[in-house]
Amino acid sequence: MKSQSSFAFIALLLPLLTAAAAAEHNRPAASPASPKVGCIVLTTAAEQQVNVAAADGSSSVQYQPAARVVPGSEVVWTTTARNNCSKPAEKVVIDQPVPEHMVFIADSAVGGGAQITLSVDGKDYAPANALTAHNADGSARAARATDVRSVRWTLTGPIAPQSEFTARFRAVLQ
Amino acid sequence: MFMYNKASRLVFGLLALTPLLAITPAHAAGTAAGQSIANRATVNYSVGAVAQPAIGSSPTGNSSGAGSDTTFVVDNKIDLNVLETNTAPANTAPGLTTTGTANAVAVFKLTNTGNNPQGYTFGVTQPAGGTLFHTDTFDMTNTRAVVSGAACSTATTTTPTYNSGTDTATSVASLNADSCVYVIVLGDTPNGLPNGAAAIVRLTATAVAANTLAALTQTAGADTPGAVDIVFADSATGVHVAQIARDGKAFDDDEYFVVAPALTVTKTSAVISDPFNLAVNPKAIPGATMEYTITVANAAAGAQATGVVVADVLPANTTFVSGSITLNAAAVTDATGYTGGATPTISVNAGALNAGATATLKFRVTIN
């Protein structure tokens, strides 16, 4: 009967859909043996901010690969997340450490469309004005730029297919 | 009454009375050249309300797995400073040459404020005219720089004395970042100069490759990401004199200044005892013992005086007390210091008197 065959079809389809969903949910961690390509292409670059003069006398800020980095130099860590899939990437959270030998520059983290939080230990994140650190004796105090060890961008909306989000912060080489 | 040999010599070195406050940099020398700096971002996301595996970044773009670090190598920052150590001239005297322990020395402190061990070579020049502590009026001859063996700390500045036996190196083979060394400029002072003549000398240090002393050139053109480039970072701002920016050199000026000794003499007397009161409130009566004290002092800014002889003729109507002569509280024999005869005289050679030093001669007589 038609209804029976439709039901049978759905009955056959359901396990497949469930299995597919389950496969998505239980996707194993990517291993060197069989890495599964994700939807986001993540790129990190070490750059320097350069003022480029235009012919009409105006100047614009450009980012070029960091060159001649010596103690005291500022480096812009730029991370771009590009969505290579046909579906939106949602709940996107990007974490970027402040490397050893470098000090975070206060208020330098930017990324339109994201809530930016900072961390002193790489585990707990808070907005800059609510971030606390601890003194040697254990007492708490407001965190300084020198305490920041990691920066997090929590995007407020999805990254549409073929779109990209750019996150930046500046740090000084010690 | 006194006499002294008018051939004066210069003050030996300049022992700093108060250490200069060192100009400490705001930061330490910094991350060493060649250090690799690495960073990697991580993204977590969902597709269709399903959480996806985290992805690590890479320099060119990664879309699966942990990704790879984005790295750069810290380049070699060349920076240094040269500072005259004690904000005062090196006192000298006409005809003084740099032999022995008494000589004219100008002392500088060289600090490596870059981020890599470097070698250093030196040049001594004498800018014409100009004023440092006094106005420049002559040139020293036979000027040269030697590296002092004295310990150097970037936290405090001293003015070490010249040791002709150990201070012989004319360049620095390798000085670590955030470290310093003292450099002494030696010179000969021409004859026939008046007191107050001054010669300004400039010590220039050039950063070179450690150990080979090969000249350095800034890496031109594009950055070589995996290799250590050379960046001259020395600024035009000097602590004492303006510098030339970004040439891998630093310099400062010091001055040789011709000074003479400045001696003053005082003479006092005291009654030590008399035959009746003995030592209790003695009076100056025949038979009493008097003690004369003659003090020769060299002023604090005077050049060293040598061959200082302190002498006095015995006062009339007195008799010398044998064995009573002392110089700086040490006994002087009659044979050395006393000459009898028609005008009995006390005369003792006090040797050299440095700036601020005193020679004290005492002798006793009895009142006839």
Interface residues (C-beta under 8 A of the other chain):
Chain A: A21 E24 H25 R27 A29 A30 S31 P32 P35 K36 V37 G38 C39 I40 V41 L42 T43 T44 A45 A46 P65 A66 A67 R68 V69 V70 P71 G72 V75 W77 T79 A81 R82 N84 C85 K87 P88 A89 E90 K91 V92 V93 I94 D95 Q96 P97 P99 E100 H101 M102 I159 A167 L173 Q174
Chain B: H27 A29 G30 T31 A33 Q35 I37 A38 N39 R40 A41 T42 V43 N44 Y45 S46 V47 G48 A49 V50 A51 Q52 P53 I55 G56 S57 S58 P59 T60 G61 N62 S63 S64 G65 A66 G67 T70 T71 F72 V74 D75 N76 K77 N115 T219 A222 D223 P225 D229 V231 A233
